Amino acid sequence: MTYYCQNCGYKSLKWLGRCPECGSWNSFVEEKERKSKKNKKISSEKAKAYKLSEITFELRKRLETGLNEFDLVLGGGVAPSSLILIGGDPGIGKSTLLTQIAGLLSEKGIKVIYVSAEESVEQVKLRVDRLGINKDFYFISDTNLASVLETIEDIKPHLLIVDSIQTVYLPELESSPGGVSQVRECANVLMRLAKEKGIIVILVGHITKGGIIAGPKILEHLVDVVLYLEGEKETGFRILRAVKNRFGPINEIGVFLMTEKGLIPHSQYEDFFLSGEEGAIFCIIEGTRPLLVEVQALVTKSYFAVPKRTAVGFDPIRLSLLVAILEKKLGFSFRDQDIYVKIAGGLRIRDPSADLAIIMALLSSLLEKQLPPKTIFIGEVGLSAELRPVRDITFRLKEAEKKGFQKAFIPSLANIKKKDFKIEIFSCKKVSEVCRYIF
């Protein structure tokens, strides 16, 4: 008997309360290992080596699903023989999205098999009727992957959807569905199916409470594409993000609106993250897209011994770092103030170019002074309160100019020609220079 961590796949000969690899608690489960067959004859056939210069092949066309935001995230459509993994919170719309894709592709005469071990045929039929999509695709409600593979041999589909990888199992393995060995082996079987038979395979992956896909990390290494469906359920907006893509750019996003008819691509995504002009505006690059985003901050007197530092859509550790810079280098006091920072539209920001905008939003709330309208702030802030340049600054400024912004504050080290822009550009070395201009 061996024990595996369900979060990262770490193997141990005894049960452990805390995983030494990923640090999660009570994640070890007992699984039986398959015994290797003794005296198994090892093939002595040599592996064939190929010269890449001698290899010729015909570039196969990507499969366009009809959901333009989904196709954009994948780099222009679904690549042939690809293995795609999509994760997201429960109820965020993963099954709805994949059902729509199955319906849209079946309209084009493409054979699709939808495998759902979590829903019955009646449940899926009700969802298809509600969405009003084409019903000419196959549905299998079974957890036995071996049986599913036999059906696939008969139908020979172009696309296979498995919802979800944590619920299917191989009968030759003794562990239960969702176990580390089951998820690993089922993913391996489906990967070989995609590469050898030329079938596009899309897997749904459950996520942990930490927001990462459950199961061994090898699952994300095996697949070609990893997508996350994010968003706030209350708003109805959903963001599809590519965090791994062997066939296109990573961190590309697609914006959808959840309606009674399913997920609709949101054509006005550019204005979705600009809820108003009360906060500070900055520009980030998501894949190949420039996005103008608004950040709002609320600084208010604290009645707690330890003031709160809350961030929605932004790293709270980075927020604490920016507050420390303001206190140490610029002399502002936040020691008795609660701080709340929110990124508009439910977007999660990782781009350091948001630093300057967040600092200006904090100071605007602390000093109770409004920021000037039609002004954008772009720049990473160093520990000495210096402004550091960010990539694609010209691309960002052109986007701000297109949206009608009149002023831009950027790092002085940015290599641009001001005469090429209609927007008024202020190049600053320090955050203090921006403060003098604004306040």
C-alpha positions as CSV (number, residue, x, y, z in Angstrom):
1,M,0.0,0.0,0.0
2,T,1.1,3.5,-0.8
3,Y,-0.3,6.9,0.0
4,Y,-0.7,9.7,-2.6
5,C,-1.4,13.4,-2.1
6,Q,-4.6,14.2,-4.0
7,N,-3.5,17.8,-4.7
8,C,0.0,17.3,-6.1
9,G,0.5,13.5,-6.4
10,Y,3.3,13.2,-3.8
11,K,4.0,9.5,-3.0
12,S,4.6,8.3,0.6
13,L,4.9,4.8,2.1
14,K,2.9,6.0,5.2
15,W,0.0,8.4,5.8
16,L,1.0,12.0,6.5
17,G,-1.2,14.7,7.9
18,R,0.5,17.4,5.8
19,C,2.0,17.0,2.4
20,P,5.7,18.0,2.4
21,E,5.5,18.9,-1.3
22,C,2.5,21.2,-1.6
23,G,1.8,21.9,2.1
24,S,-1.9,20.8,1.9
25,W,-3.5,19.1,5.0
26,N,-5.4,15.8,5.1
27,S,-4.9,15.2,1.4
28,F,-3.3,11.7,1.5
29,V,-5.4,8.8,0.3
30,E,-4.4,5.1,0.3
31,E,-4.1,3.4,-3.1
32,K,-3.0,0.0,-4.2
33,E,-0.1,-0.1,-6.6
34,R,-0.3,-2.3,-9.6
35,K,2.2,-5.2,-9.4
36,S,4.5,-5.3,-12.4
37,K,4.5,-8.6,-14.2
38,K,7.7,-10.6,-13.6
39,N,9.8,-11.9,-16.4
40,K,8.1,-9.5,-18.8
41,K,9.9,-9.6,-22.1
42,I,11.4,-6.2,-22.9
43,S,11.3,-5.1,-26.5
44,S,14.8,-4.6,-28.0
45,E,13.6,-2.6,-30.9
46,K,15.5,0.6,-31.3
47,A,13.7,4.0,-31.2
48,K,13.7,5.6,-34.6
49,A,15.4,9.1,-34.9
50,Y,14.2,11.6,-37.4
51,K,16.0,14.6,-39.0
52,L,13.6,17.5,-38.7
53,S,15.0,19.0,-41.9
54,E,13.7,15.9,-43.7
55,I,10.2,15.9,-42.2
56,T,7.4,17.3,-44.4
57,F,3.7,17.5,-43.5
58,E,0.6,19.3,-44.5
59,L,-0.5,21.9,-42.0
60,R,-4.0,21.0,-40.9
61,K,-6.6,23.8,-40.5
62,R,-7.8,24.7,-37.0
63,L,-11.4,23.8,-36.1
64,E,-13.5,26.9,-35.5
65,T,-16.2,26.4,-33.0
66,G,-18.4,29.4,-33.8
67,L,-17.8,31.0,-30.4
68,N,-15.3,33.7,-31.5
69,E,-14.0,34.5,-28.0
70,F,-13.3,30.8,-27.3
71,D,-11.5,30.5,-30.7
72,L,-9.5,33.6,-30.0
73,V,-8.3,32.3,-26.6
74,L,-7.1,29.1,-28.3
75,G,-5.2,31.1,-31.0
76,G,-7.7,31.0,-33.8
77,G,-9.6,27.8,-33.2
78,V,-9.0,24.3,-31.9
79,A,-5.8,22.7,-33.1
80,P,-6.2,19.1,-34.5
81,S,-5.3,16.2,-32.2
82,S,-5.1,18.6,-29.2
83,L,-5.8,17.7,-25.6
84,I,-7.5,20.6,-23.7
85,L,-8.2,20.9,-20.0
86,I,-10.7,23.4,-18.7
87,G,-11.2,24.2,-15.0
88,G,-13.3,26.6,-13.0
89,D,-15.4,27.0,-9.9
90,P,-18.6,24.8,-9.5
91,G,-21.5,26.4,-11.3
92,I,-19.4,28.9,-13.3
93,G,-20.5,27.5,-16.6
94,K,-18.0,24.9,-17.8
95,S,-20.6,22.4,-18.8
96,T,-22.8,25.0,-20.4
97,L,-19.8,26.3,-22.5
98,L,-18.9,22.8,-23.7
99,T,-22.5,21.9,-24.5
100,Q,-22.8,25.0,-26.7
101,I,-19.6,24.0,-28.5
102,A,-20.9,20.5,-29.0
103,G,-24.1,21.9,-30.5
104,L,-22.4,24.4,-32.7
105,L,-20.0,21.8,-34.2
106,S,-22.7,19.2,-34.7
107,E,-24.6,21.8,-36.8
108,K,-21.5,21.8,-39.2
109,G,-21.8,18.0,-39.5
110,I,-18.9,17.3,-37.1
111,K,-19.3,14.2,-35.0
112,V,-19.1,15.0,-31.3
113,I,-19.3,12.7,-28.3
114,Y,-20.1,14.3,-24.9
115,V,-19.3,12.0,-21.9
116,S,-20.7,13.1,-18.6
117,A,-20.4,10.9,-15.5
118,E,-22.0,13.6,-13.4
119,E,-25.3,14.2,-15.2
120,S,-28.0,12.0,-16.6
121,V,-29.3,12.0,-20.2
122,E,-32.4,13.8,-19.0
123,Q,-30.4,16.6,-17.4
124,V,-28.3,17.2,-20.4
125,K,-31.4,17.1,-22.7
126,L,-33.1,19.8,-20.5
127,R,-30.0,22.0,-20.8
128,V,-29.8,21.6,-24.6
129,D,-33.5,22.5,-24.9
130,R,-33.0,25.6,-22.7
131,L,-30.0,26.7,-24.7
132,G,-31.8,26.1,-28.0
133,I,-28.8,24.5,-29.7
134,N,-28.5,21.6,-32.2
135,K,-29.1,18.2,-30.6
136,D,-27.3,16.1,-33.3
137,F,-24.4,15.0,-31.0
138,Y,-23.8,11.8,-29.1
139,F,-24.1,11.6,-25.3
140,I,-22.7,8.9,-23.0
141,S,-23.5,8.8,-19.3
142,D,-20.9,6.4,-18.0
143,T,-17.9,6.4,-15.7
144,N,-16.1,3.4,-17.2
145,L,-13.5,4.8,-19.6
146,A,-12.8,1.4,-21.1
147,S,-16.4,1.2,-22.2
148,V,-16.4,4.7,-23.5
149,L,-13.3,3.9,-25.6
150,E,-15.1,1.0,-27.2
151,T,-18.0,3.3,-28.2
152,I,-15.5,5.8,-29.6
153,E,-14.0,3.1,-31.9
154,D,-17.5,2.5,-33.4
155,I,-18.6,6.1,-33.8
156,K,-15.1,7.6,-34.7
157,P,-15.9,11.2,-33.6
158,H,-13.9,14.4,-34.4
159,L,-14.3,15.8,-30.9
160,L,-14.6,14.1,-27.5
161,I,-15.7,16.0,-24.3
162,V,-15.1,14.3,-20.9
163,D,-17.0,16.0,-18.0
164,S,-15.0,15.4,-15.8
165,I,-11.6,13.7,-15.7
166,Q,-12.0,13.2,-11.9
167,T,-15.2,11.0,-12.3
168,V,-14.1,8.5,-15.0
169,Y,-12.0,5.4,-14.2
170,L,-10.2,2.4,-15.7
171,P,-11.4,-0.9,-14.2
172,E,-7.9,-2.5,-14.2
173,L,-6.8,0.0,-11.5
174,E,-7.9,-0.7,-8.0
175,S,-8.1,2.9,-6.8
176,S,-11.4,4.8,-6.8
177,P,-12.3,7.5,-9.4
178,G,-10.7,10.8,-8.7
179,G,-7.6,9.2,-7.1
180,V,-4.2,10.2,-8.2
181,S,-3.4,7.0,-10.1
182,Q,-6.8,7.0,-11.8
183,V,-6.6,10.6,-13.0
184,R,-3.0,10.1,-14.2
185,E,-3.7,6.9,-16.1
186,C,-7.1,8.1,-17.6
187,A,-5.4,11.3,-18.8
188,N,-2.6,9.2,-20.4
189,V,-5.1,7.1,-22.2
190,L,-7.0,10.1,-23.5
191,M,-3.7,11.8,-24.5
192,R,-2.7,8.7,-26.6
193,L,-6.2,8.7,-28.1
194,A,-5.9,12.3,-29.2
195,K,-2.4,11.9,-30.7
196,E,-2.9,8.5,-32.4
197,K,-6.5,8.8,-33.6
198,G,-6.4,12.5,-34.4
199,I,-9.4,13.2,-32.1
200,I,-9.7,16.5,-30.3
201,V,-10.3,15.8,-26.6
202,I,-11.6,18.4,-24.1
203,L,-11.4,17.5,-20.4
204,V,-13.2,19.2,-17.5
205,G,-11.1,19.4,-14.3
206,H,-12.5,20.0,-10.8
207,I,-10.6,22.7,-8.9
208,T,-9.5,22.7,-5.2
209,K,-10.5,25.4,-2.7
210,G,-7.2,27.0,-3.5
211,G,-8.4,27.6,-7.1
212,I,-6.1,25.1,-8.8
213,I,-7.1,22.0,-10.8
214,A,-7.4,19.0,-8.5
215,G,-5.3,15.9,-9.0
216,P,-1.6,15.4,-9.8
217,K,0.3,18.3,-11.4
218,I,1.2,15.9,-14.2
219,L,-2.3,16.3,-15.5
220,E,-1.5,19.9,-16.5
221,H,1.8,18.9,-18.0
222,L,0.2,16.2,-20.2
223,V,-2.4,18.4,-21.9
224,D,-1.7,20.9,-24.7
225,V,-3.9,23.6,-23.4
226,V,-5.1,24.6,-19.9
227,L,-8.0,27.0,-19.7
228,Y,-9.6,28.6,-16.6
229,L,-13.2,29.9,-16.6
230,E,-13.3,32.8,-14.0
231,G,-15.8,35.4,-13.0
232,E,-18.2,36.5,-10.3
233,K,-21.4,34.5,-10.5
234,E,-23.5,37.5,-9.4
235,T,-22.4,39.7,-12.3
236,G,-23.1,37.3,-15.1
237,F,-19.8,38.0,-16.8
238,R,-17.3,35.2,-17.4
239,I,-13.6,35.4,-18.4
240,L,-11.9,32.4,-20.1
241,R,-8.2,32.5,-19.6
242,A,-5.4,30.4,-21.2
243,V,-2.6,29.7,-18.8
244,K,-0.9,27.1,-21.0
245,N,-1.2,26.9,-24.8
246,R,1.2,24.9,-27.1
247,F,-0.6,26.3,-30.2
248,G,-1.0,30.0,-29.3
249,P,-0.4,32.8,-26.9
250,I,-0.8,32.3,-23.2
251,N,-2.8,34.6,-20.8
252,E,-5.2,35.4,-23.7
253,I,-8.7,36.0,-22.4
254,G,-12.2,35.7,-23.8
255,V,-15.1,37.6,-22.2
256,F,-18.6,36.1,-22.1
257,L,-22.0,37.1,-20.7
258,M,-24.0,34.4,-19.0
259,T,-27.6,34.4,-20.2
260,E,-30.6,32.0,-20.3
261,K,-29.3,31.0,-23.8
262,G,-25.9,30.2,-22.4
263,L,-22.5,32.0,-22.7
264,I,-22.6,34.8,-25.3
265,P,-19.3,36.3,-26.5
266,H,-19.2,39.9,-25.1
267,S,-18.4,42.0,-28.1
268,Q,-17.8,45.2,-26.1
269,Y,-15.1,43.7,-23.9
270,E,-13.0,46.9,-24.1
271,D,-15.5,48.9,-22.0
272,F,-16.4,46.1,-19.6
273,F,-13.5,46.8,-17.2
274,L,-14.2,50.5,-17.2
275,S,-17.2,50.8,-14.8
276,G,-16.8,54.6,-14.4
277,E,-14.1,57.2,-14.0
278,E,-14.1,57.4,-10.2
279,G,-11.0,55.2,-9.9
280,A,-7.6,55.1,-11.6
281,I,-7.3,53.7,-15.1
282,F,-4.4,51.6,-16.3
283,C,-3.7,49.3,-19.3
284,I,-2.6,45.7,-19.2
285,I,-1.7,43.2,-22.0
286,E,-3.6,40.0,-21.8
287,G,-2.1,37.7,-24.5
288,T,-2.4,39.9,-27.6
289,R,-5.1,42.2,-26.3
290,P,-4.6,45.6,-24.6
291,L,-7.3,46.1,-21.9
292,L,-8.1,49.4,-20.1
293,V,-9.0,48.5,-16.5
294,E,-10.2,50.6,-13.7
295,V,-9.1,50.1,-10.1
296,Q,-11.0,51.6,-7.1
297,A,-9.7,52.0,-3.6
298,L,-11.3,52.9,-0.3
299,V,-9.2,54.1,2.6
300,T,-11.2,54.6,5.8
301,K,-10.4,54.9,9.5
302,S,-9.9,51.6,11.2
303,Y,-11.5,50.6,14.5
304,F,-9.5,47.4,14.8
305,A,-6.2,46.8,16.5
306,V,-4.8,45.6,13.2
307,P,-6.1,47.5,10.1
308,K,-7.6,45.5,7.3
309,R,-5.8,45.1,3.9
310,T,-8.3,43.6,1.5
311,A,-7.8,43.3,-2.3
312,V,-10.3,41.8,-4.8
313,G,-8.6,40.9,-8.1
314,F,-5.2,41.9,-7.0
315,D,-2.4,40.3,-4.9
316,P,-2.9,41.4,-1.3
317,I,0.8,40.9,-0.6
318,R,1.7,43.3,-3.4
319,L,-0.9,45.7,-2.0
320,S,0.9,45.7,1.4
321,L,4.2,46.3,-0.4
322,L,2.8,49.4,-2.2
323,V,1.4,50.7,1.1
324,A,4.8,50.3,2.8
325,I,6.4,52.2,-0.1
326,L,4.0,55.1,0.4
327,E,4.6,55.2,4.1
328,K,8.4,54.9,4.0
329,K,9.3,56.9,0.8
330,L,6.5,59.5,0.5
331,G,5.5,60.0,4.2
332,F,1.8,59.1,4.0
333,S,0.3,57.3,7.0
334,F,-1.9,54.3,6.6
335,R,-1.3,52.7,10.1
336,D,-4.8,53.5,11.4
337,Q,-6.6,53.0,8.1
338,D,-8.5,50.1,6.6
339,I,-7.7,49.6,2.9
340,Y,-10.0,48.0,0.3
341,V,-8.9,47.7,-3.4
342,K,-11.1,46.3,-6.1
343,I,-10.4,45.7,-9.8
344,A,-13.5,46.4,-12.0
345,G,-15.2,43.5,-13.8
346,G,-13.9,40.6,-11.7
347,L,-10.6,40.6,-13.5
348,R,-7.5,39.2,-11.7
349,I,-4.5,41.3,-12.3
350,R,-0.9,40.0,-12.3
351,D,0.6,42.7,-14.5
352,P,3.0,44.9,-12.5
353,S,2.1,47.9,-14.7
354,A,-0.9,48.3,-12.4
355,D,1.2,49.5,-9.5
356,L,1.1,53.2,-10.3
357,A,-2.7,53.2,-10.8
358,I,-3.3,51.4,-7.5
359,I,-1.0,53.9,-5.7
360,M,-2.9,56.9,-7.2
361,A,-6.3,55.3,-6.3
362,L,-5.1,54.8,-2.7
363,L,-3.9,58.4,-2.4
364,S,-7.1,59.8,-4.0
365,S,-9.1,58.1,-1.3
366,L,-6.8,59.0,1.5
367,L,-6.6,62.7,0.5
368,E,-10.2,62.8,-0.6
369,K,-9.3,64.3,-3.9
370,Q,-10.6,63.2,-7.3
371,L,-8.2,62.1,-10.0
372,P,-8.3,64.0,-13.3
373,P,-10.7,62.6,-15.9
374,K,-9.4,60.9,-19.1
375,T,-6.1,60.1,-17.4
376,I,-4.2,56.8,-17.5
377,F,-1.4,55.6,-15.2
378,I,1.1,53.0,-16.4
379,G,4.2,51.8,-14.6
380,E,5.7,49.4,-12.2
381,V,6.8,50.9,-8.8
382,G,10.1,49.8,-7.3
383,L,11.0,49.7,-3.6
384,S,12.5,53.2,-3.7
385,A,9.3,54.6,-5.2
386,E,10.9,54.8,-8.6
387,L,8.9,54.1,-11.7
388,R,10.1,51.2,-13.8
389,P,9.3,50.7,-17.5
390,V,6.9,47.9,-18.6
391,R,6.7,46.0,-21.9
392,D,4.7,47.2,-24.9
393,I,4.3,50.8,-23.6
394,T,3.6,52.1,-27.1
395,F,0.9,49.5,-27.6
396,R,-0.8,50.5,-24.3
397,L,-0.6,54.2,-25.1
398,K,-2.2,53.7,-28.6
399,E,-5.1,51.8,-27.0
400,A,-5.6,54.7,-24.4
401,E,-5.5,57.2,-27.2
402,K,-8.0,55.2,-29.2
403,K,-10.4,55.3,-26.2
404,G,-10.2,59.1,-25.9
405,F,-7.8,59.5,-23.0
406,Q,-6.0,62.8,-23.0
407,K,-3.2,62.4,-20.4
408,A,-0.8,59.5,-19.6
409,F,1.7,59.2,-16.8
410,I,4.5,56.7,-17.6
411,P,8.0,55.9,-16.4
412,S,10.7,58.3,-17.8
413,L,12.9,55.3,-18.9
414,A,10.2,54.2,-21.4
415,N,11.7,54.4,-24.9
416,I,9.0,56.3,-26.9
417,K,8.6,59.3,-29.2
418,K,6.0,61.7,-27.8
419,K,5.5,63.3,-31.2
420,D,4.0,60.0,-32.4
421,F,1.0,60.4,-30.0
422,K,-1.9,62.8,-29.7
423,I,-2.2,62.0,-26.0
424,E,-0.3,64.3,-23.6
425,I,2.5,62.2,-22.0
426,F,4.1,62.9,-18.7
427,S,7.4,61.0,-18.1
428,C,8.2,60.7,-14.4
429,K,11.1,59.1,-12.6
430,K,9.5,58.9,-9.1
431,V,6.0,58.4,-7.7
432,S,6.4,61.8,-6.0
433,E,6.6,63.5,-9.4
434,V,3.2,62.0,-10.3
435,C,1.8,63.2,-7.0
436,R,3.0,66.8,-7.6
437,Y,1.3,66.8,-11.0
438,I,-2.0,65.3,-9.7
439,F,-2.4,66.6,-6.2
